[in-house]
Amino acid sequence: MNQETINAIKEALVPVAQKIGETAEWGWGVVIRQMYVEAILGIFYTILGIVVLVATYKLVRFVMKQCKEDRYSDWGLVGIIGGIIGTSVGFLLFFGGGYDAITRFVNPEFYAIKFFLELVK
């Protein structure tokens, strides 16, 4: 990081520090803990994504079985639409929650600084 970047960051943080005042240390600890809470929430979303993917898999298997038994039913359409929606939602939850959880556990300070910078806006 060059000196210009460091100075720009310092200048951006001065208004935040003035707004926070003497409670900055206490506020920093609270925000860091909140980042860990949000990381745990990301883990929850990841697990929810796995549950949705498993449920989608079971739905598609059930639909395939129904299609074999009754070739002239509309089960095929249910399987296609349910499979696409379930897989999409499951993967979004799985990867979105997993990415969020990992980044907040590994680097909670970044998200704490981001939180304080958004207070200035």
GUBAPA-58745 format. One record per atom (N, C-alpha, C, O): residue number from 1; atom name; x, y, z. Coordinates in nm, 2 decimals, always signed. Example, Ala and Ser with C-alpha at 12.3 -4.5 7.8 and 13.67 -1.06 7.14 Angstrom:
% GUBAPA-58745
> num / atomo / px / py / pz
> 1 / N / +1.32 / -0.57 / +0.78;
> 1 / CA / +1.23 / -0.45 / +0.78;
> 1 / C / +1.32 / -0.33 / +0.78;
> 1 / O / +1.42 / -0.33 / +0.85;
> 2 / N / +1.28 / -0.22 / +0.71;
> 2 / CA / +1.37 / -0.11 / +0.71;
> 2 / C / +1.29 / +0.00 / +0.79;
> 2 / O / +1.34 / +0.11 / +0.80;
END
This chain:
% GUBAPA-58745
> num / atomo / px / py / pz
> 1 / N / +0.08 / -0.12 / +0.00;
> 1 / CA / +0.00 / +0.00 / +0.00;
> 1 / C / +0.09 / +0.12 / +0.00;
> 1 / O / +0.18 / +0.13 / +0.08;
> 2 / N / +0.06 / +0.22 / -0.09;
> 2 / CA / +0.15 / +0.34 / -0.09;
> 2 / C / +0.10 / +0.44 / +0.00;
> 2 / O / -0.01 / +0.43 / +0.06;
> 3 / N / +0.17 / +0.55 / +0.02;
> 3 / CA / +0.14 / +0.65 / +0.12;
> 3 / C / +0.01 / +0.73 / +0.08;
> 3 / O / -0.06 / +0.77 / +0.17;
> 4 / N / -0.01 / +0.75 / -0.04;
> 4 / CA / -0.14 / +0.82 / -0.08;
> 4 / C / -0.26 / +0.74 / -0.04;
> 4 / O / -0.36 / +0.80 / +0.01;
> 5 / N / -0.26 / +0.61 / -0.06;
> 5 / CA / -0.37 / +0.52 / -0.01;
> 5 / C / -0.39 / +0.53 / +0.14;
> 5 / O / -0.50 / +0.54 / +0.18;
> 6 / N / -0.28 / +0.52 / +0.21;
> 6 / CA / -0.29 / +0.53 / +0.36;
> 6 / C / -0.34 / +0.66 / +0.40;
> 6 / O / -0.43 / +0.67 / +0.49;
> 7 / N / -0.30 / +0.77 / +0.34;
> 7 / CA / -0.35 / +0.90 / +0.37;
> 7 / C / -0.50 / +0.92 / +0.34;
> 7 / O / -0.58 / +0.98 / +0.41;
> 8 / N / -0.54 / +0.86 / +0.23;
> 8 / CA / -0.68 / +0.86 / +0.19;
> 8 / C / -0.77 / +0.79 / +0.29;
> 8 / O / -0.88 / +0.83 / +0.32;
> 9 / N / -0.72 / +0.67 / +0.33;
> 9 / CA / -0.79 / +0.60 / +0.43;
> 9 / C / -0.80 / +0.67 / +0.56;
> 9 / O / -0.91 / +0.68 / +0.63;
> 10 / N / -0.69 / +0.73 / +0.60;
> 10 / CA / -0.69 / +0.81 / +0.73;
> 10 / C / -0.79 / +0.93 / +0.72;
> 10 / O / -0.86 / +0.96 / +0.81;
> 11 / N / -0.79 / +1.00 / +0.60;
> 11 / CA / -0.88 / +1.11 / +0.59;
> 11 / C / -1.03 / +1.06 / +0.59;
> 11 / O / -1.12 / +1.13 / +0.64;
> 12 / N / -1.05 / +0.94 / +0.54;
> 12 / CA / -1.19 / +0.89 / +0.54;
> 12 / C / -1.23 / +0.85 / +0.68;
> 12 / O / -1.35 / +0.86 / +0.71;
> 13 / N / -1.14 / +0.81 / +0.76;
> 13 / CA / -1.17 / +0.76 / +0.89;
> 13 / C / -1.18 / +0.87 / +0.99;
> 13 / O / -1.24 / +0.85 / +1.10;
> 14 / N / -1.13 / +0.99 / +0.96;
> 14 / CA / -1.13 / +1.10 / +1.06;
> 14 / C / -1.28 / +1.14 / +1.09;
> 14 / O / -1.31 / +1.15 / +1.21;
> 15 / N / -1.37 / +1.15 / +1.00;
> 15 / CA / -1.51 / +1.19 / +1.03;
> 15 / C / -1.57 / +1.08 / +1.11;
> 15 / O / -1.66 / +1.11 / +1.20;
> 16 / N / -1.54 / +0.95 / +1.08;
> 16 / CA / -1.60 / +0.84 / +1.16;
> 16 / C / -1.55 / +0.85 / +1.31;
> 16 / O / -1.63 / +0.84 / +1.40;
> 17 / N / -1.42 / +0.87 / +1.32;
> 17 / CA / -1.37 / +0.88 / +1.46;
> 17 / C / -1.43 / +1.00 / +1.54;
> 17 / O / -1.45 / +0.99 / +1.66;
> 18 / N / -1.45 / +1.11 / +1.47;
> 18 / CA / -1.51 / +1.23 / +1.53;
> 18 / C / -1.66 / +1.20 / +1.57;
> 18 / O / -1.70 / +1.24 / +1.68;
> 19 / N / -1.73 / +1.12 / +1.49;
> 19 / CA / -1.87 / +1.08 / +1.52;
> 19 / C / -1.87 / +0.99 / +1.64;
> 19 / O / -1.96 / +1.00 / +1.73;
> 20 / N / -1.78 / +0.90 / +1.64;
> 20 / CA / -1.78 / +0.79 / +1.75;
> 20 / C / -1.73 / +0.85 / +1.88;
> 20 / O / -1.79 / +0.82 / +1.99;
> 21 / N / -1.62 / +0.93 / +1.87;
> 21 / CA / -1.57 / +0.99 / +1.99;
> 21 / C / -1.50 / +0.89 / +2.09;
> 21 / O / -1.43 / +0.80 / +2.04;
> 22 / N / -1.53 / +0.90 / +2.22;
> 22 / CA / -1.46 / +0.82 / +2.32;
> 22 / C / -1.51 / +0.67 / +2.32;
> 22 / O / -1.44 / +0.59 / +2.38;
> 23 / N / -1.63 / +0.65 / +2.26;
> 23 / CA / -1.68 / +0.51 / +2.27;
> 23 / C / -1.63 / +0.42 / +2.15;
> 23 / O / -1.68 / +0.31 / +2.13;
> 24 / N / -1.52 / +0.47 / +2.09;
> 24 / CA / -1.47 / +0.40 / +1.97;
> 24 / C / -1.42 / +0.26 / +2.00;
> 24 / O / -1.45 / +0.16 / +1.93;
> 25 / N / -1.35 / +0.24 / +2.11;
> 25 / CA / -1.30 / +0.11 / +2.15;
> 25 / C / -1.41 / +0.01 / +2.18;
> 25 / O / -1.41 / -0.10 / +2.13;
> 26 / N / -1.51 / +0.06 / +2.25;
> 26 / CA / -1.63 / -0.02 / +2.29;
> 26 / C / -1.70 / -0.06 / +2.16;
> 26 / O / -1.74 / -0.17 / +2.14;
> 27 / N / -1.73 / +0.04 / +2.07;
> 27 / CA / -1.80 / +0.02 / +1.95;
> 27 / C / -1.73 / -0.07 / +1.85;
> 27 / O / -1.79 / -0.15 / +1.79;
> 28 / N / -1.60 / -0.06 / +1.85;
> 28 / CA / -1.52 / -0.15 / +1.77;
> 28 / C / -1.54 / -0.30 / +1.81;
> 28 / O / -1.56 / -0.39 / +1.72;
> 29 / N / -1.53 / -0.32 / +1.94;
> 29 / CA / -1.55 / -0.46 / +1.99;
> 29 / C / -1.69 / -0.51 / +1.96;
> 29 / O / -1.71 / -0.63 / +1.92;
> 30 / N / -1.79 / -0.43 / +1.97;
> 30 / CA / -1.93 / -0.47 / +1.94;
> 30 / C / -1.94 / -0.50 / +1.79;
> 30 / O / -2.01 / -0.60 / +1.75;
> 31 / N / -1.89 / -0.42 / +1.70;
> 31 / CA / -1.90 / -0.45 / +1.56;
> 31 / C / -1.82 / -0.57 / +1.52;
> 31 / O / -1.87 / -0.65 / +1.43;
> 32 / N / -1.71 / -0.60 / +1.58;
> 32 / CA / -1.63 / -0.72 / +1.55;
> 32 / C / -1.71 / -0.84 / +1.59;
> 32 / O / -1.72 / -0.94 / +1.51;
> 33 / N / -1.77 / -0.84 / +1.71;
> 33 / CA / -1.86 / -0.95 / +1.75;
> 33 / C / -1.98 / -0.97 / +1.65;
> 33 / O / -2.02 / -1.08 / +1.62;
> 34 / N / -2.03 / -0.86 / +1.61;
> 34 / CA / -2.14 / -0.86 / +1.51;
> 34 / C / -2.10 / -0.93 / +1.38;
> 34 / O / -2.18 / -1.00 / +1.32;
> 35 / N / -1.98 / -0.91 / +1.34;
> 35 / CA / -1.93 / -0.97 / +1.22;
> 35 / C / -1.92 / -1.12 / +1.24;
> 35 / O / -1.95 / -1.20 / +1.14;
> 36 / N / -1.89 / -1.17 / +1.36;
> 36 / CA / -1.89 / -1.31 / +1.38;
> 36 / C / -2.03 / -1.37 / +1.38;
> 36 / O / -2.05 / -1.48 / +1.34;
> 37 / N / -2.12 / -1.29 / +1.43;
> 37 / CA / -2.26 / -1.33 / +1.43;
> 37 / C / -2.31 / -1.34 / +1.29;
> 37 / O / -2.38 / -1.44 / +1.25;
> 38 / N / -2.27 / -1.25 / +1.20;
> 38 / CA / -2.31 / -1.26 / +1.06;
> 38 / C / -2.25 / -1.37 / +0.99;
> 38 / O / -2.30 / -1.43 / +0.90;
> 39 / N / -2.12 / -1.41 / +1.04;
> 39 / CA / -2.06 / -1.52 / +0.98;
> 39 / C / -2.13 / -1.65 / +1.01;
> 39 / O / -2.15 / -1.74 / +0.93;
> 40 / N / -2.18 / -1.66 / +1.14;
> 40 / CA / -2.26 / -1.78 / +1.18;
> 40 / C / -2.39 / -1.78 / +1.10;
> 40 / O / -2.44 / -1.89 / +1.06;
> 41 / N / -2.45 / -1.67 / +1.07;
> 41 / CA / -2.57 / -1.66 / +0.99;
> 41 / C / -2.54 / -1.71 / +0.85;
> 41 / O / -2.62 / -1.78 / +0.79;
> 42 / N / -2.42 / -1.68 / +0.80;
> 42 / CA / -2.38 / -1.73 / +0.67;
> 42 / C / -2.36 / -1.88 / +0.67;
> 42 / O / -2.40 / -1.95 / +0.57;
> 43 / N / -2.32 / -1.94 / +0.78;
> 43 / CA / -2.31 / -2.09 / +0.79;
> 43 / C / -2.45 / -2.14 / +0.79;
> 43 / O / -2.48 / -2.25 / +0.73;
> 44 / N / -2.55 / -2.08 / +0.86;
> 44 / CA / -2.68 / -2.12 / +0.86;
> 44 / C / -2.74 / -2.12 / +0.71;
> 44 / O / -2.81 / -2.22 / +0.67;
> 45 / N / -2.71 / -2.02 / +0.64;
> 45 / CA / -2.76 / -2.01 / +0.50;
> 45 / C / -2.69 / -2.13 / +0.41;
> 45 / O / -2.76 / -2.18 / +0.33;
> 46 / N / -2.57 / -2.16 / +0.44;
> 46 / CA / -2.50 / -2.27 / +0.37;
> 46 / C / -2.57 / -2.40 / +0.40;
> 46 / O / -2.60 / -2.48 / +0.31;
> 47 / N / -2.60 / -2.42 / +0.53;
> 47 / CA / -2.67 / -2.55 / +0.57;
> 47 / C / -2.81 / -2.55 / +0.50;
> 47 / O / -2.86 / -2.65 / +0.46;
> 48 / N / -2.88 / -2.43 / +0.50;
> 48 / CA / -3.01 / -2.43 / +0.44;
> 48 / C / -3.00 / -2.46 / +0.29;
> 48 / O / -3.09 / -2.52 / +0.24;
> 49 / N / -2.90 / -2.41 / +0.23;
> 49 / CA / -2.87 / -2.44 / +0.09;
> 49 / C / -2.86 / -2.59 / +0.06;
> 49 / O / -2.91 / -2.64 / -0.04;
> 50 / N / -2.79 / -2.66 / +0.15;
> 50 / CA / -2.77 / -2.80 / +0.14;
> 50 / C / -2.90 / -2.87 / +0.16;
> 50 / O / -2.93 / -2.97 / +0.08;
> 51 / N / -2.98 / -2.83 / +0.25;
> 51 / CA / -3.12 / -2.89 / +0.27;
> 51 / C / -3.20 / -2.87 / +0.15;
> 51 / O / -3.27 / -2.96 / +0.11;
> 52 / N / -3.20 / -2.75 / +0.09;
> 52 / CA / -3.28 / -2.72 / -0.03;
> 52 / C / -3.23 / -2.81 / -0.15;
> 52 / O / -3.31 / -2.87 / -0.22;
> 53 / N / -3.10 / -2.83 / -0.16;
> 53 / CA / -3.05 / -2.92 / -0.27;
> 53 / C / -3.09 / -3.06 / -0.25;
> 53 / O / -3.12 / -3.13 / -0.34;
> 54 / N / -3.08 / -3.11 / -0.12;
> 54 / CA / -3.12 / -3.25 / -0.09;
> 54 / C / -3.27 / -3.26 / -0.12;
> 54 / O / -3.31 / -3.37 / -0.18;
> 55 / N / -3.35 / -3.17 / -0.08;
> 55 / CA / -3.50 / -3.18 / -0.10;
> 55 / C / -3.53 / -3.17 / -0.25;
> 55 / O / -3.62 / -3.24 / -0.30;
> 56 / N / -3.45 / -3.09 / -0.33;
> 56 / CA / -3.47 / -3.09 / -0.47;
> 56 / C / -3.44 / -3.22 / -0.54;
> 56 / O / -3.50 / -3.27 / -0.63;
> 57 / N / -3.33 / -3.28 / -0.49;
> 57 / CA / -3.29 / -3.41 / -0.54;
> 57 / C / -3.39 / -3.51 / -0.52;
> 57 / O / -3.43 / -3.59 / -0.61;
> 58 / N / -3.45 / -3.51 / -0.40;
> 58 / CA / -3.56 / -3.61 / -0.36;
> 58 / C / -3.68 / -3.58 / -0.44;
> 58 / O / -3.75 / -3.68 / -0.49;
> 59 / N / -3.72 / -3.46 / -0.47;
> 59 / CA / -3.83 / -3.42 / -0.55;
> 59 / C / -3.81 / -3.47 / -0.69;
> 59 / O / -3.90 / -3.53 / -0.75;
> 60 / N / -3.70 / -3.45 / -0.75;
> 60 / CA / -3.67 / -3.49 / -0.89;
> 60 / C / -3.68 / -3.64 / -0.90;
> 60 / O / -3.73 / -3.70 / -0.99;
> 61 / N / -3.62 / -3.71 / -0.80;
> 61 / CA / -3.63 / -3.86 / -0.80;
> 61 / C / -3.77 / -3.91 / -0.79;
> 61 / O / -3.81 / -4.00 / -0.86;
> 62 / N / -3.85 / -3.85 / -0.70;
> 62 / CA / -3.99 / -3.88 / -0.69;
> 62 / C / -4.06 / -3.86 / -0.82;
> 62 / O / -4.14 / -3.94 / -0.87;
> 63 / N / -4.04 / -3.74 / -0.89;
> 63 / CA / -4.10 / -3.71 / -1.01;
> 63 / C / -4.06 / -3.81 / -1.12;
> 63 / O / -4.15 / -3.85 / -1.20;
> 64 / N / -3.94 / -3.85 / -1.12;
> 64 / CA / -3.89 / -3.94 / -1.23;
> 64 / C / -3.96 / -4.08 / -1.21;
> 64 / O / -4.00 / -4.14 / -1.30;
> 65 / N / -3.99 / -4.12 / -1.08;
> 65 / CA / -4.06 / -4.24 / -1.05;
> 65 / C / -4.20 / -4.23 / -1.10;
> 65 / O / -4.26 / -4.32 / -1.16;
> 66 / N / -4.26 / -4.11 / -1.07;
> 66 / CA / -4.40 / -4.09 / -1.11;
> 66 / C / -4.42 / -4.09 / -1.27;
> 66 / O / -4.51 / -4.14 / -1.32;
> 67 / N / -4.32 / -4.04 / -1.33;
> 67 / CA / -4.32 / -4.03 / -1.48;
> 67 / C / -4.31 / -4.17 / -1.54;
> 67 / O / -4.37 / -4.20 / -1.64;
> 68 / N / -4.23 / -4.26 / -1.48;
> 68 / CA / -4.22 / -4.39 / -1.53;
> 68 / C / -4.35 / -4.47 / -1.51;
> 68 / O / -4.39 / -4.56 / -1.59;
> 69 / N / -4.42 / -4.44 / -1.40;
> 69 / CA / -4.55 / -4.51 / -1.38;
> 69 / C / -4.66 / -4.46 / -1.46;
> 69 / O / -4.75 / -4.54 / -1.51;
> 70 / N / -4.66 / -4.33 / -1.49;
> 70 / CA / -4.77 / -4.27 / -1.57;
> 70 / C / -4.71 / -4.17 / -1.67;
> 70 / O / -4.68 / -4.06 / -1.64;
> 71 / N / -4.69 / -4.22 / -1.79;
> 71 / CA / -4.62 / -4.15 / -1.89;
> 71 / C / -4.70 / -4.03 / -1.94;
> 71 / O / -4.64 / -3.93 / -1.99;
> 72 / N / -4.83 / -4.02 / -1.92;
> 72 / CA / -4.92 / -3.92 / -1.97;
> 72 / C / -4.95 / -3.81 / -1.87;
> 72 / O / -5.05 / -3.73 / -1.89;
> 73 / N / -4.88 / -3.81 / -1.76;
> 73 / CA / -4.92 / -3.71 / -1.65;
> 73 / C / -4.83 / -3.59 / -1.67;
> 73 / O / -4.74 / -3.58 / -1.76;
> 74 / N / -4.85 / -3.49 / -1.59;
> 74 / CA / -4.78 / -3.36 / -1.59;
> 74 / C / -4.66 / -3.36 / -1.49;
> 74 / O / -4.61 / -3.26 / -1.46;
> 75 / N / -4.62 / -3.48 / -1.44;
> 75 / CA / -4.52 / -3.48 / -1.34;
> 75 / C / -4.38 / -3.44 / -1.40;
> 75 / O / -4.30 / -3.38 / -1.33;
> 76 / N / -4.36 / -3.46 / -1.53;
> 76 / CA / -4.24 / -3.42 / -1.59;
> 76 / C / -4.22 / -3.26 / -1.58;
> 76 / O / -4.11 / -3.22 / -1.55;
> 77 / N / -4.32 / -3.19 / -1.60;
> 77 / CA / -4.32 / -3.04 / -1.59;
> 77 / C / -4.29 / -3.00 / -1.45;
> 77 / O / -4.21 / -2.91 / -1.42;
> 78 / N / -4.35 / -3.07 / -1.35;
> 78 / CA / -4.32 / -3.04 / -1.21;
> 78 / C / -4.18 / -3.06 / -1.18;
> 78 / O / -4.11 / -2.99 / -1.11;
> 79 / N / -4.12 / -3.17 / -1.23;
> 79 / CA / -3.98 / -3.21 / -1.20;
> 79 / C / -3.89 / -3.11 / -1.26;
> 79 / O / -3.79 / -3.07 / -1.20;
> 80 / N / -3.92 / -3.06 / -1.38;
> 80 / CA / -3.83 / -2.97 / -1.45;
> 80 / C / -3.83 / -2.84 / -1.38;
> 80 / O / -3.72 / -2.78 / -1.35;
> 81 / N / -3.95 / -2.78 / -1.35;
> 81 / CA / -3.96 / -2.65 / -1.29;
> 81 / C / -3.91 / -2.66 / -1.15;
> 81 / O / -3.83 / -2.57 / -1.10;
> 82 / N / -3.95 / -2.76 / -1.07;
> 82 / CA / -3.90 / -2.78 / -0.93;
> 82 / C / -3.75 / -2.80 / -0.93;
> 82 / O / -3.68 / -2.74 / -0.84;
> 83 / N / -3.70 / -2.87 / -1.02;
> 83 / CA / -3.55 / -2.90 / -1.02;
> 83 / C / -3.47 / -2.77 / -1.05;
> 83 / O / -3.37 / -2.74 / -0.99;
> 84 / N / -3.52 / -2.69 / -1.15;
> 84 / CA / -3.45 / -2.57 / -1.18;
> 84 / C / -3.45 / -2.47 / -1.07;
> 84 / O / -3.35 / -2.41 / -1.03;
> 85 / N / -3.57 / -2.45 / -1.01;
> 85 / CA / -3.59 / -2.35 / -0.91;
> 85 / C / -3.51 / -2.40 / -0.78;
> 85 / O / -3.44 / -2.32 / -0.72;
> 86 / N / -3.53 / -2.52 / -0.74;
> 86 / CA / -3.47 / -2.57 / -0.62;
> 86 / C / -3.31 / -2.57 / -0.63;
> 86 / O / -3.25 / -2.54 / -0.54;
> 87 / N / -3.26 / -2.61 / -0.75;
> 87 / CA / -3.12 / -2.61 / -0.77;
> 87 / C / -3.06 / -2.47 / -0.77;
> 87 / O / -2.96 / -2.45 / -0.71;
> 88 / N / -3.13 / -2.38 / -0.83;
> 88 / CA / -3.09 / -2.24 / -0.83;
> 88 / C / -3.08 / -2.18 / -0.69;
> 88 / O / -2.98 / -2.12 / -0.65;
> 89 / N / -3.19 / -2.20 / -0.62;
> 89 / CA / -3.20 / -2.14 / -0.48;
> 89 / C / -3.10 / -2.21 / -0.39;
> 89 / O / -3.03 / -2.14 / -0.31;
> 90 / N / -3.09 / -2.34 / -0.40;
> 90 / CA / -2.99 / -2.41 / -0.32;
> 90 / C / -2.85 / -2.37 / -0.34;
> 90 / O / -2.78 / -2.35 / -0.25;
> 91 / N / -2.81 / -2.36 / -0.47;
> 91 / CA / -2.67 / -2.32 / -0.50;
> 91 / C / -2.65 / -2.17 / -0.45;
> 91 / O / -2.54 / -2.14 / -0.41;
> 92 / N / -2.75 / -2.08 / -0.47;
> 92 / CA / -2.73 / -1.95 / -0.43;
> 92 / C / -2.71 / -1.94 / -0.28;
> 92 / O / -2.62 / -1.87 / -0.23;
> 93 / N / -2.79 / -2.01 / -0.20;
> 93 / CA / -2.78 / -2.01 / -0.06;
> 93 / C / -2.65 / -2.07 / -0.02;
> 93 / O / -2.58 / -2.02 / +0.07;
> 94 / N / -2.61 / -2.19 / -0.08;
> 94 / CA / -2.49 / -2.26 / -0.04;
> 94 / C / -2.36 / -2.17 / -0.07;
> 94 / O / -2.28 / -2.16 / +0.02;
> 95 / N / -2.35 / -2.12 / -0.19;
> 95 / CA / -2.23 / -2.05 / -0.22;
> 95 / C / -2.23 / -1.91 / -0.16;
> 95 / O / -2.12 / -1.86 / -0.11;
> 96 / N / -2.34 / -1.84 / -0.16;
> 96 / CA / -2.35 / -1.71 / -0.10;
> 96 / C / -2.33 / -1.71 / +0.05;
> 96 / O / -2.25 / -1.63 / +0.10;
> 97 / N / -2.39 / -1.80 / +0.11;
> 97 / CA / -2.37 / -1.81 / +0.26;
> 97 / C / -2.23 / -1.86 / +0.30;
> 97 / O / -2.17 / -1.81 / +0.39;
> 98 / N / -2.18 / -1.95 / +0.22;
> 98 / CA / -2.04 / -2.00 / +0.25;
> 98 / C / -1.94 / -1.90 / +0.23;
> 98 / O / -1.85 / -1.88 / +0.31;
> 99 / N / -1.95 / -1.82 / +0.12;
> 99 / CA / -1.85 / -1.71 / +0.09;
> 99 / C / -1.86 / -1.61 / +0.20;
> 99 / O / -1.76 / -1.56 / +0.25;
> 100 / N / -1.98 / -1.57 / +0.24;
> 100 / CA / -2.00 / -1.47 / +0.34;
> 100 / C / -1.94 / -1.52 / +0.47;
> 100 / O / -1.88 / -1.44 / +0.54;
> 101 / N / -1.97 / -1.64 / +0.51;
> 101 / CA / -1.92 / -1.69 / +0.64;
> 101 / C / -1.77 / -1.70 / +0.64;
> 101 / O / -1.71 / -1.66 / +0.74;
> 102 / N / -1.71 / -1.75 / +0.54;
> 102 / CA / -1.56 / -1.76 / +0.53;
> 102 / C / -1.50 / -1.62 / +0.54;
> 102 / O / -1.40 / -1.60 / +0.62;
> 103 / N / -1.55 / -1.53 / +0.46;
> 103 / CA / -1.48 / -1.40 / +0.46;
> 103 / C / -1.50 / -1.32 / +0.59;
> 103 / O / -1.41 / -1.25 / +0.64;
> 104 / N / -1.61 / -1.34 / +0.66;
> 104 / CA / -1.63 / -1.27 / +0.78;
> 104 / C / -1.56 / -1.33 / +0.90;
> 104 / O / -1.52 / -1.27 / +0.99;
> 105 / N / -1.54 / -1.46 / +0.89;
> 105 / CA / -1.46 / -1.53 / +1.00;
> 105 / C / -1.31 / -1.50 / +0.98;
> 105 / O / -1.24 / -1.47 / +1.07;
> 106 / N / -1.26 / -1.50 / +0.85;
> 106 / CA / -1.12 / -1.48 / +0.83;
> 106 / C / -1.08 / -1.33 / +0.85;
> 106 / O / -0.97 / -1.30 / +0.90;
> 107 / N / -1.17 / -1.24 / +0.81;
> 107 / CA / -1.13 / -1.10 / +0.81;
> 107 / C / -1.24 / -1.01 / +0.87;
> 107 / O / -1.30 / -0.93 / +0.79;
> 108 / N / -1.28 / -1.02 / +0.99;
> 108 / CA / -1.39 / -0.94 / +1.05;
> 108 / C / -1.36 / -0.79 / +1.06;
> 108 / O / -1.45 / -0.71 / +1.05;
> 109 / N / -1.23 / -0.76 / +1.07;
> 109 / CA / -1.19 / -0.62 / +1.08;
> 109 / C / -1.23 / -0.54 / +0.95;
> 109 / O / -1.27 / -0.43 / +0.96;
> 110 / N / -1.21 / -0.61 / +0.83;
> 110 / CA / -1.25 / -0.54 / +0.71;
> 110 / C / -1.39 / -0.50 / +0.71;
> 110 / O / -1.43 / -0.39 / +0.67;
> 111 / N / -1.48 / -0.59 / +0.75;
> 111 / CA / -1.62 / -0.56 / +0.75;
> 111 / C / -1.66 / -0.46 / +0.86;
> 111 / O / -1.75 / -0.39 / +0.85;
> 112 / N / -1.58 / -0.46 / +0.97;
> 112 / CA / -1.60 / -0.36 / +1.07;
> 112 / C / -1.57 / -0.22 / +1.02;
> 112 / O / -1.64 / -0.13 / +1.04;
> 113 / N / -1.45 / -0.21 / +0.95;
> 113 / CA / -1.42 / -0.08 / +0.89;
> 113 / C / -1.52 / -0.04 / +0.79;
> 113 / O / -1.56 / +0.08 / +0.78;
> 114 / N / -1.56 / -0.14 / +0.71;
> 114 / CA / -1.67 / -0.11 / +0.60;
> 114 / C / -1.79 / -0.06 / +0.67;
> 114 / O / -1.86 / +0.04 / +0.62;
> 115 / N / -1.83 / -0.11 / +0.78;
> 115 / CA / -1.95 / -0.07 / +0.86;
> 115 / C / -1.94 / +0.07 / +0.90;
> 115 / O / -2.03 / +0.15 / +0.88;
> 116 / N / -1.82 / +0.11 / +0.96;
> 116 / CA / -1.80 / +0.24 / +1.00;
> 116 / C / -1.79 / +0.34 / +0.89;
> 116 / O / -1.83 / +0.46 / +0.90;
> 117 / N / -1.73 / +0.30 / +0.78;
> 117 / CA / -1.73 / +0.39 / +0.66;
> 117 / C / -1.86 / +0.42 / +0.61;
> 117 / O / -1.89 / +0.53 / +0.55;
> 118 / N / -1.95 / +0.32 / +0.61;
> 118 / CA / -2.09 / +0.34 / +0.57;
> 118 / C / -2.17 / +0.44 / +0.66;
> 118 / O / -2.27 / +0.50 / +0.62;
> 119 / N / -2.12 / +0.45 / +0.78;
> 119 / CA / -2.19 / +0.55 / +0.88;
> 119 / C / -2.16 / +0.69 / +0.83;
> 119 / O / -2.25 / +0.78 / +0.86;
> 120 / N / -2.05 / +0.71 / +0.77;
> 120 / CA / -2.01 / +0.85 / +0.73;
> 120 / C / -2.10 / +0.89 / +0.61;
> 120 / O / -2.13 / +1.01 / +0.60;
> 121 / N / -2.14 / +0.80 / +0.52;
> 121 / CA / -2.21 / +0.84 / +0.40;
> 121 / C / -2.34 / +0.91 / +0.43;
> 121 / O / -2.41 / +0.95 / +0.34;
END
